[in-house]
Amino acid sequence: MMRLFKFALAALICPVLLASCSDDEAEKKIDVTFNAIPKVAGALDVSALAGTPVQFTEVRNQDTKSFSLDANGSVIASLPMGVYNVSIEKNITNAQGEQVVISLRMENVNVNTDGQVIDGYVNSLPASALGKDFIFSEVFFNGETNSGRMMHPDQYIVLFNPTEDVLYADGVSVGVTMHISWWPKELWYDSYYPDQVPIGGFITIPGSGKEHPVQPGEKLVIAFTAINHSEVVNGEIAYDHAVDLSGADFEVYYGPDANDVDNPSVPNVLITENGDSYGFFFQPRGYVSPVMFRLENGQQSTVDAFVNSHTTLSKTHVDATETTPEGDIDIHILAIETENIIDGIQTSDVPQDVKTRVVPETVDRGKFLVNGCHRQELCIRKEIKVGDKTFYQDTNNSSEDMQDVNERKAAGKVQTAFPVGWRNNK
């Protein structure tokens, strides 16, 4: 009887002992080092993260353990082996008084080796500077009267990466609105707006999809003519208010028939013209507005397919001439869906203002006005300093987002020069 009792007792005790051993194995802790790294280099002083909790949540049982970062943005976490979700969230105020949400989400991180190092890249941009795709940081459409000559070749566009990821510029396109901002509504206006924006023409950055990376917080410059406009050539007088654009990344070249100048060192964008409209150009008073959108890539076949699928027949009203009567005629209109516009600026000048909105309010609910033609007035966003990086304000309201034209003029600020090697001199 005693022997049977011992066997029964052993049978009861063994599972408990086995379970205890198993639990001890599962609860064995290892030390891992976690480093919080700003996703945009220089965007954040990591010492500002001191005391910020890093939460490790075990995926299987949802147990959460919290550890605080030190002044170097690091912490040693003692954790049971397992698979974890890692998170950080903290509100801070940067030097400019902007509220910034520091955040990180990492999923299914394996913690299985003592001494393991885990690097987590934190988002650290203020909401007014953080975007999802390229924005216009500068658009110089106003031009300048230089040495008695009105300048259009010195116009330029700057695209800016406001995200915390690498963006590829291949296929990024800039169009100009077909409707003039100070005209009454055209006959076709209500057939398109606000869901579509008719464009007179557009340019596209060439490339197969990943040929032109732009790092977070970096720029890409498109010059209408990528030369030094202030240079004395063959003894001719230099343009006295022009700047050097020879370091542009891309150039708008209209071809020899347009008496245009081509810088062979700077690649050309693809130009698409709408034959029933004005084509792609910048009006120095801002009467046509720039809009940006993205195609799948920058190959000519992709551009052609876009044009074919986005061109429709409509009607416009024409006044009588000496040879033709007044009436409605058919025209082809190329339009981009408003939801596919990634940035746009409603522009015009002070004398005419905006009579008809040509950039929908979902894209830009404000406006940017120059004082007149060829005044050397630059459309540039307000700067936001993020660590040692410069980002730009974008709240889809150009009335608030752009620097004041008159204040810039009073301070002697004009358009930006982009000479060869300008990135090395920042």
Secondary structure, DSSP 4 states (H G I P E B T S, - for coil): -HHHHHHHHHHHHHHHHHHHHHHHHHT-EEEEEEEEEESSTTSS-GGGGTT-EEEEEETTT--EEEEE--TTSEEEEEEESEEEEEEEEEEEE-TTS-EEEEEEEEEEEEE-STT-EEEEEEB--BTTT--SS-EEEEEE-S-BEETTEE-STT-EEEEE--SSS-EE-TTEEEEEESS-TTSPPPTTHHHHTTTEEEEEEEEE--BSSSSSEE-TT-EEEEESS-SBTT---TTPPPPTT--B-TT-SEE----GGGT----TTSPBPEEEE-TTS--S---TT--S-EEEEE-S-B-HHHHHHHHHHSEEEEEEEE---SSS-SEEEEEEEEEEEGGGEEEE--EEETTT--SS--S-TTT-SS-EEESSSSB---EEBPEEEETTEEEE--SS-HHHHBPPHHHHHHTT--PPP--TTGGGG-
